[in-house]
Amino acid sequence: MLKREQKESIIKEYAIKDGDTGSVEVQVALLTEEIKILTEHLKTNIHDFHSKRGLLMKVGKRRSLLEYLKKTDVNRYRELIKRLGLRK
C-alpha cells in the first residue's frame, strides 16, 4: 500500500496538467509502484496467495492501460515506458 506522501509525489511527477490524477500516465505510475511493493512482499511471503492474486490483477490493469495508450498516442507511450523503465 502506498503512503499518501508517496502517492502525491508520483501524481505530481507524472501529471500532465495541474490537478491531474486520472490520466493514463499517473495511473500506470501508481500501479507500477504498487506492483514493486507487492513483488517485494511476495519474495518474503511465498504462500500469500491473496496478495499474489492482487498483484496479477494490478499487472493486468497496467497492461491494458499501456495497450490503450499505445493505441491512442505512441509517443506518450514510449516516453512513459522510458521514464518508468518497464521495457528493456
C-alpha positions, 0 to 999 in steps of 0.5 A: 500500500502506498503512503499518501506522501508517496502517492502525491509525489508520483501524481505530481511527477507524472501529471500532465496538467495541474490537478491531474490524477486520472490520466493514463500516465499517473495511473500506470505510475501508481500501479507500477509502484504498487506492483514493486511493493507487492513483488517485494512482499511476495519474495518474503511471503511465498504462500500469500496467495491473496496478495499474489492474486492482487498483484496479477490483477494490478499487472493486468490493469497496467497492461491494458492501460499501456495497450490503450495508450499505445493505441491512442498516442505512441509517443506518450507511450514510449516516453512513459515506458522510458521514464518508468523503465518497464521495457528493456 
